[in-house]
Amino acid sequence: MAQLPDAARSPLLADAVRSATTASTSTDAAWQAAQPQLVASLGVLRGLGVDDEAQAALILHVQRSLGAADVQAQLAGFPPSVRALVEGQEAAERVWALHAAHGAASGSEGLRRLLLAIIRDLRVVFILLARQLVRMRALADAPEAERIAQARLTADMHAPLANRLGIWQLKWELEDLAFRYLQPEVYRRIARLLDERRGDREAWIATARAQLAAALAKAGLRAEIDGRPKHIYSIWRKMQRKGLEFSELYDVRALRVLVDDVAACYAALGVVHSLWPYIPGEFDDYIANPKGNHYQSLHTAVIGPEGRTLEVQIRSHDMHQHAELGVAAHWRYKEGGGSDASFERKIAWMRQLLERGDGDDDAALLAGFRTEVVEDRVYLLTPKGNVIDLPQGASVLDFAYAIHTDVGHRCRGAKVNGRIVPLGFQPASGDRVEILTGKVAEPRRDWLSPQLGFLHTHRARNKVRAWFNRIDLAQNLAAGRAVLERELKRLALAPDHLERLPEQLRLKSHDELLHALALGDVSPGQLARALHELSAPVAASAPP
């Protein structure tokens, strides 16, 4: 059985093991029982290239979660970065517990803490994903209720996070394991279809691989070619999305080609299309137009040997590393002080969620989280050819707000591929969208109505709400000021003590007073009484 790290491998990890082992004698049995999954999780982290600090934090958190009372004191001996990683895992545990109790619609405060922890140190994500992957692998003999609960948690939280951050090496397996327990019959049916002719398919793939390797070598291109494994969940999703039967899918048989650079990617594509006829409408250039999680590759489908369809993916070695590891591929570069714009973009969405003007609107935070991690997105073109990616189902009005807040506020109409469409129209990937604007910003209140379908993204709705909050505030302040001036005139009082008036009415500021007057929270009678009290002369003290 694999062993926990010792001092020869890493002094920091050895300290963590020693601290966890001696933390509490009352948890010895639980600690021993937890070690197999812990060792497996550490192996996943090493596979992602995650450093010793994150692995030490995982060891310490596992022992702490077992109930050892004196782990907290021992944590003080570890670097602040390790302690922060332990705290990030604890924030996640609170989110998972609330998810178990109430489903994905709860746990916003824990989610807020978790996102903050992730922003401070992205290694928290790697730890969470590694632990959940190992936990899911070990679920086969668990009670059904536990399998379903963990599968739902994985589908709602872990797999979307892995996808949004581009860690596809873990995403695929997490999705397949969750699908296996949530829809076991469908999972088994697709697995059976994959297995039925596995030998024939593998022999055919070997033939296609040899033909392509010879053609690439003849063209002077250095390449690695592998049969690309198909994932059951992705097959099912494609069957659902395209309304196809299993036998109609182009990419059950697939090859992956790895080359040196971008130029070689397009050269290899030319070789593929020269060798075999391509299928119209099945080519995707994710190098020129990366996916929302910055995945890059060329995808094409062709009629291969014996007239059978074949999908071919072409990417550089660097793109492949990023596709498999996502932000993990950037981590050590970032540790060395480098500036990686792609890395920063991958976590910018978390920072944006927390910086939006929602205040303490937890429902909005959760809605934003679910919107941002959803896998299905549409990729739209501006008239200048820039790519804007939005959640599936976004409208052209959402597109306008994605370009700029002022463009959204001034939006009067839109054209999709040169045709005028209503503001609630939902464009598809590849559509070219042109926003028609007026000179004056005039958003409409009915844009906020979910029933009317104008806006679907969290960001756009927030921008419209902020506009009307600002406009309403200005109008209320003006109305309140008119009430105050009218009362001063009616009472023939000079505005000498207005700076003390809010305090007299137990309000915090002059603007709050005007707002209260406009809304009727402070009546004219209350205002008159307060003004009289402030303007009345103070009685002289009686002589002794």
C-alpha positions in Angstrom: 0.0 0.0 0.0 1.2 3.5 -0.8 2.8 5.3 2.2 2.4 8.8 3.5 5.4 11.1 2.7 8.5 10.9 4.8 11.3 13.3 5.6 13.4 12.0 2.7 10.8 13.1 0.2 9.8 16.4 1.8 10.5 17.8 5.3 7.3 19.9 5.1 5.1 16.9 4.3 6.9 14.9 7.0 6.1 17.6 9.5 2.4 17.6 8.4 2.2 13.8 8.8 3.9 13.9 12.2 1.6 16.7 13.4 -1.5 14.9 12.1 -0.4 11.6 13.6 0.3 13.0 17.1 -2.6 15.5 17.1 -5.0 13.2 19.0 -4.8 9.6 20.2 -8.6 9.4 20.2 -8.7 9.4 16.4 -6.0 6.8 15.7 -8.5 4.3 14.1 -10.2 7.0 12.0 -6.8 8.3 11.0 -5.7 4.9 9.8 -8.9 4.4 7.9 -8.6 7.8 6.2 -5.0 7.2 5.0 -5.7 5.2 1.8 -7.9 7.9 0.3 -5.5 10.6 1.6 -2.5 8.9 -0.1 -4.5 8.6 -3.4 -5.5 12.3 -3.2 -1.8 13.3 -2.7 -1.0 11.2 -5.8 -3.6 13.2 -7.8 -2.1 16.5 -6.6 1.4 15.4 -7.6 0.0 14.5 -11.0 -1.2 18.1 -11.3 2.2 19.3 -10.3 0.9 20.9 -7.1 3.5 21.7 -4.5 4.3 20.5 -1.0 2.4 23.3 0.8 -0.9 22.2 -0.8 -0.2 18.6 0.0 0.7 19.4 3.6 -2.5 21.5 3.9 -4.5 18.5 2.7 -2.9 16.2 5.3 -3.6 18.7 8.1 -7.2 19.3 7.0 -8.0 15.5 6.9 -6.8 15.1 10.5 -8.6 18.2 11.6 -11.9 17.0 10.0 -11.6 13.8 12.0 -12.2 15.8 15.2 -8.7 16.1 16.7 -8.9 18.8 19.3 -5.3 20.0 19.3 -4.6 20.4 15.6 -5.3 24.1 15.8 -2.4 24.6 18.1 -0.1 22.6 15.9 -1.1 24.6 12.8 0.5 27.6 14.3 3.9 26.0 13.5 3.2 26.0 9.8 3.6 28.8 7.3 0.6 31.2 6.9 0.1 30.0 3.3 -0.4 26.4 4.6 -2.9 27.6 7.2 -4.8 29.6 4.6 -5.1 26.5 2.5 -6.5 24.6 5.4 -9.0 27.4 6.0 -10.0 27.3 2.4 -10.9 23.6 2.7 -13.0 24.3 5.8 -14.9 27.0 3.8 -15.6 24.3 1.2 -16.8 21.8 3.7 -19.4 24.3 4.9 -20.6 24.8 1.3 -20.8 21.0 0.8 -22.7 20.5 4.0 -25.3 23.2 3.1 -25.6 21.6 -0.4 -26.3 18.3 1.2 -29.0 19.8 3.4 -30.6 22.2 0.9 -29.3 21.5 -2.6 -27.5 23.9 -4.9 -29.8 26.8 -4.0 -28.3 27.3 -0.6 -25.0 28.0 1.1 -24.2 31.4 -0.3 -22.2 32.6 2.7 -20.0 29.5 2.6 -19.7 30.0 -1.2 -18.6 33.6 -0.7 -15.9 32.4 1.7 -14.8 29.7 -0.6 -14.5 32.0 -3.6 -12.4 34.4 -1.5 -10.1 31.5 -0.4 -9.7 30.4 -4.0 -8.9 34.0 -5.2 -6.2 34.2 -2.4 -4.7 30.8 -3.3 -5.9 28.8 -6.3 -4.3 25.6 -4.9 -7.5 25.3 -2.8 -9.3 24.2 -6.0 -6.7 21.5 -6.8 -7.0 20.1 -3.3 -10.9 20.0 -3.4 -11.0 18.4 -6.9 -8.3 15.8 -6.0 -10.2 14.8 -2.8 -13.5 14.5 -4.5 -12.2 12.5 -7.4 -10.7 9.9 -5.0 -13.9 9.9 -3.0 -16.0 9.3 -6.1 -13.7 6.5 -7.3 -14.3 4.7 -4.0 -18.1 5.0 -4.0 -19.0 1.7 -5.7 -19.6 -0.1 -2.4 -21.1 2.9 -0.6 -24.9 3.0 0.3 -27.0 4.3 -2.6 -28.0 7.5 -0.8 -24.4 8.4 -0.2 -23.5 7.7 -3.9 -26.3 9.9 -5.1 -25.5 12.7 -2.7 -21.8 12.8 -3.6 -22.7 12.5 -7.3 -25.0 15.5 -7.1 -22.4 17.5 -5.3 -19.8 16.6 -7.9 -22.2 17.5 -10.8 -23.2 20.8 -9.1 -19.9 22.0 -7.8 -16.7 20.1 -8.6 -17.1 19.2 -12.3 -18.3 22.8 -13.2 -15.3 24.3 -11.3 -12.9 21.9 -13.0 -14.5 22.9 -16.4 -14.5 26.6 -15.8 -10.8 26.5 -14.7 -9.9 24.3 -17.7 -8.7 21.3 -15.6 -10.1 18.8 -18.1 -7.9 15.9 -16.9 -10.1 15.8 -13.8 -13.3 17.2 -15.4 -14.0 14.3 -17.6 -13.6 11.7 -14.9 -15.6 13.7 -12.4 -18.5 14.0 -14.9 -18.4 10.3 -15.8 -18.4 9.2 -12.2 -21.3 11.5 -11.3 -23.3 10.4 -14.3 -22.7 6.8 -13.4 -24.5 7.2 -10.1 -27.1 9.8 -11.1 -28.3 8.0 -14.3 -27.0 4.4 -13.9 -29.2 2.8 -16.6 -28.2 5.4 -19.3 -24.6 5.1 -18.2 -24.6 1.3 -18.6 -26.3 1.5 -22.0 -23.7 3.8 -23.5 -20.9 1.9 -21.9 -22.3 -1.3 -23.4 -22.5 0.3 -26.8 -18.9 1.4 -26.5 -17.8 -2.1 -25.5 -19.7 -4.1 -28.0 -17.3 -3.5 -30.9 -14.3 -2.2 -29.0 -11.9 -4.7 -30.6 -13.0 -3.8 -34.1 -13.0 -0.1 -33.3 -9.4 -0.2 -31.9 -8.1 -2.1 -34.9 -9.7 0.5 -37.2 -8.2 3.4 -35.2 -4.8 1.7 -35.5 -5.2 1.7 -39.3 -6.3 5.3 -39.4 -3.5 6.3 -37.1 -0.9 4.6 -39.3 -2.2 6.3 -42.5 -2.2 9.8 -40.8 1.3 9.3 -39.4 2.6 8.4 -42.8 0.9 11.4 -44.4 2.2 13.8 -41.7 5.8 12.4 -42.0 5.7 12.9 -45.8 4.7 16.5 -45.2 7.7 17.0 -42.9 5.5 17.5 -39.8 6.7 16.1 -36.5 3.6 14.8 -34.6 2.4 12.5 -31.9 -0.9 10.7 -32.7 -3.1 8.9 -30.1 -6.5 7.4 -30.1 -8.6 9.9 -28.0 -10.6 8.2 -25.2 -14.3 9.0 -25.3 -16.1 9.9 -22.1 -19.6 8.5 -21.5 -21.1 11.7 -20.1 -19.8 13.8 -23.1 -21.3 11.2 -25.5 -24.7 11.4 -23.8 -24.6 15.2 -23.8 -23.9 15.3 -27.5 -26.7 12.8 -28.2 -29.1 15.0 -26.2 -27.9 18.3 -27.7 -27.9 17.2 -31.3 -30.8 14.7 -31.1 -28.6 11.9 -32.5 -28.4 8.2 -31.9 -25.2 6.7 -30.7 -24.5 5.3 -34.2 -24.8 8.8 -35.7 -22.0 10.4 -33.6 -18.9 11.4 -35.5 -16.5 11.4 -32.6 -16.9 7.9 -31.1 -13.9 7.1 -33.2 -11.3 9.9 -32.7 -7.6 10.7 -33.0 -5.6 13.4 -31.2 -2.6 15.0 -33.0 0.0 16.9 -31.0 2.4 19.1 -32.9 5.1 21.7 -32.1 3.3 25.1 -32.6 0.3 26.9 -34.0 1.6 27.0 -37.6 2.0 23.2 -37.4 -1.6 22.8 -36.2 -3.0 24.4 -39.4 -0.4 22.5 -41.6 -1.6 19.2 -40.0 -5.2 20.2 -40.6 -4.4 20.6 -44.3 -2.8 17.1 -44.3 -5.9 15.6 -42.7 -8.3 17.2 -45.2 -6.1 16.1 -48.1 -5.9 12.6 -46.8 -9.7 12.2 -46.1 -12.8 14.1 -47.2 -14.1 16.4 -44.4 -17.7 16.6 -43.3 -19.1 20.1 -43.9 -20.3 21.9 -40.7 -18.2 19.7 -38.4 -15.0 21.9 -38.3 -14.3 24.1 -35.2 -11.4 26.4 -34.8 -10.9 26.8 -31.1 -7.4 28.2 -31.6 -8.7 31.4 -33.3 -11.8 31.3 -31.1 -10.9 29.7 -27.8 -13.7 28.3 -25.5 -14.7 30.2 -22.4 -12.2 28.3 -20.3 -9.5 29.1 -22.9 -9.4 25.6 -24.3 -7.6 25.7 -27.7 -7.6 23.0 -30.4 -8.7 22.3 -34.0 -11.6 19.9 -34.3 -12.6 18.3 -37.6 -14.7 15.3 -38.7 -13.7 13.3 -41.8 -14.7 10.2 -43.8 -11.9 7.9 -42.8 -10.9 4.4 -44.0 -13.7 2.1 -45.1 -16.1 5.1 -45.3 -16.4 5.4 -41.5 -16.5 8.8 -39.8 -13.6 10.0 -37.7 -13.0 13.0 -35.5 -9.5 14.5 -35.4 -8.3 17.0 -32.8 -5.1 18.9 -33.5 -3.3 21.0 -31.0 0.2 22.0 -29.9 1.9 20.3 -26.9 1.5 23.5 -24.9 -2.2 23.6 -25.7 -2.5 20.0 -24.7 -0.9 20.6 -21.4 -3.2 23.6 -20.8 -6.2 21.5 -21.9 -5.4 18.7 -19.5 -4.2 20.7 -16.5 -5.9 24.1 -17.0 -4.7 26.7 -14.4 -2.6 24.0 -12.8 -0.3 24.2 -15.9 0.3 27.9 -15.0 0.8 27.5 -11.3 4.5 27.0 -11.0 5.1 29.8 -13.6 3.0 32.1 -11.4 4.9 31.0 -8.3 8.1 32.2 -10.0 6.7 35.7 -10.2 5.8 35.6 -13.9 2.8 37.5 -15.3 0.4 35.2 -17.1 -2.6 37.0 -18.6 -4.4 33.7 -19.4 -4.0 32.5 -15.8 -5.4 35.8 -14.5 -8.4 35.6 -16.8 -9.2 32.1 -15.6 -9.9 33.3 -12.0 -11.1 36.8 -12.9 -14.7 35.6 -12.9 -14.5 34.7 -9.2 -13.2 38.1 -8.4 -15.9 39.7 -10.5 -18.6 37.7 -8.6 -17.4 39.1 -5.3 -16.9 42.7 -6.6 -20.3 43.2 -8.2 -22.6 45.7 -6.6 -24.9 43.1 -5.1 -24.0 44.0 -1.5 -25.2 41.1 0.6 -27.6 39.7 -2.0 -26.8 36.1 -1.5 -29.3 34.8 -4.0 -27.7 36.9 -6.6 -24.2 35.6 -5.7 -25.5 32.0 -6.1 -27.2 32.8 -9.4 -24.0 34.4 -10.6 -22.0 31.3 -9.6 -24.3 28.9 -11.4 -24.3 31.2 -14.5 -20.5 31.4 -14.6 -19.6 27.8 -14.1 -22.2 26.4 -16.5 -20.5 24.5 -19.3 -22.7 25.4 -22.3 -21.8 28.8 -23.6 -22.3 30.6 -26.9 -19.5 32.3 -28.8 -20.6 35.4 -30.7 -18.8 37.8 -33.0 -18.9 41.6 -33.0 -18.9 43.4 -36.3 -15.1 43.7 -36.0 -14.7 40.0 -35.5 -14.0 40.0 -31.7 -15.4 37.0 -29.8 -17.8 37.5 -26.9 -18.7 34.4 -24.9 -21.9 34.2 -23.0 -24.0 31.6 -21.2 -26.2 29.4 -23.4 -29.6 31.2 -23.8 -28.2 34.8 -23.6 -30.0 37.4 -25.6 -28.7 40.1 -27.9 -29.4 42.5 -25.1 -27.1 40.5 -22.8 -24.6 40.7 -25.7 -24.9 44.5 -25.7 -24.2 44.7 -21.9 -21.2 42.3 -22.3 -19.7 44.8 -24.8 -20.1 47.8 -22.5 -22.6 49.0 -19.9 -23.3 52.2 -21.9 -23.9 50.1 -25.1 -26.5 48.1 -23.2 -28.2 51.2 -21.7 -28.4 52.8 -25.2 -29.4 49.6 -27.0 -32.5 50.1 -29.2 -32.2 47.1 -31.4 -29.9 44.5 -32.9 -28.9 42.7 -36.1 -27.8 39.1 -36.2 -26.0 38.1 -39.4 -27.4 41.3 -41.0 -31.1 40.6 -40.0 -32.9 42.8 -37.5 -34.1 40.8 -34.5 -36.0 41.6 -31.3 -34.0 42.3 -28.1 -34.9 39.0 -26.6 -33.5 37.0 -29.6 -31.0 34.3 -28.5 -28.1 34.0 -31.0 -26.2 30.8 -31.6 -22.4 30.3 -31.6 -20.8 31.8 -34.6 -23.5 34.5 -35.2 -22.3 38.0 -35.9 -24.2 40.5 -33.7 -24.5 44.2 -34.3 -26.1 46.4 -31.6 -28.1 49.4 -32.8 -27.9 52.3 -30.2 -29.6 55.6 -29.5 -27.9 58.8 -28.4 -29.4 58.7 -24.9 -29.2 56.0 -22.2 -32.8 54.8 -21.7 -33.0 51.2 -20.3 -36.5 50.0 -19.7 -37.9 48.5 -16.5 -39.5 45.6 -18.3 -36.0 44.4 -19.3 -35.8 43.1 -15.7 -38.9 40.9 -16.1 -37.9 37.2 -16.4 -41.2 36.5 -18.1 -40.4 38.8 -21.0 -37.1 37.2 -21.6 -35.0 40.3 -22.4 -32.1 39.5 -20.1 -30.7 36.2 -18.9 -27.2 37.0 -17.5 -26.6 38.1 -14.0 -24.2 40.9 -15.1 -26.7 42.6 -17.4 -29.6 42.5 -14.9 -27.3 44.0 -12.3 -26.4 46.9 -14.6 -30.0 47.7 -15.3 -30.9 47.5 -11.6 -28.0 49.8 -10.8 -29.3 52.3 -13.4 -32.8 52.5 -11.9 -31.5 52.6 -8.4 -29.4 55.6 -9.3 -32.2 57.3 -11.2 -34.8 56.6 -8.4 -32.4 57.9 -5.8 -31.9 61.2 -7.7 -35.6 61.6 -8.1 -36.3 60.8 -4.5 -33.7 63.3 -3.3 -35.2 66.0 -5.4 -38.7 65.2 -4.1 -37.5 65.2 -0.5 -35.8 68.5 -1.0 -39.0 70.0 -2.3 -40.9 68.8 0.8 -38.3 70.3 3.1 -38.2 73.7 1.3 -42.0 73.8 1.3 -42.2 73.2 5.1 -39.5 75.8 5.8 -41.5 78.3 3.8 -44.8 77.4 5.4 -43.3 77.7 8.9 -41.4 80.9 8.0 -38.2 79.4 9.3 -34.7 80.1 8.2 -32.6 77.0 7.2 -30.2 77.7 10.0 -30.1 74.3 11.8 -30.4 71.9 8.9 -27.1 70.1 9.6 -28.6 68.9 13.0 -32.0 67.9 11.5 -31.1 64.3 10.5 -29.8 63.6 14.1 -33.0 65.1 15.5 -35.0 62.6 13.5 -32.6 59.7 14.3 -31.3 59.5 10.7 -27.7 59.2 9.6 -27.4 61.8 6.9 -29.0 64.6 5.0 -29.6 62.4 2.0 -31.3 59.8 4.1 -33.6 62.5 5.5 -34.5 63.7 1.9 -35.1 60.1 0.9 -37.3 59.5 4.0 -39.3 62.7 3.2 -39.9 61.6 -0.4 -41.1 58.1 0.6 -43.2 59.4 3.5 -41.2 57.7 6.2 -40.9 61.1 7.8 -44.2 63.0 7.7 -44.6 66.8 7.4 -45.8 66.9 11.0 -42.7 65.2 12.3 -40.6 67.5 10.2 -42.4 70.6 11.5 -42.0 69.5 15.1 -38.2 68.8 14.6 -37.7 72.1 12.9 -39.5 74.0 15.7 -37.4 72.2 18.4 -34.2 73.1 16.7 -35.2 76.8 16.1 -36.7 77.4 19.6 -34.4 79.4 21.9 -32.8 77.5 24.8 -34.3 78.5 28.1 -32.0 80.4 30.5 -31.1 78.5 33.6 -32.9 79.8 36.7 -30.7 81.7 39.2 -29.8 79.8 42.4 
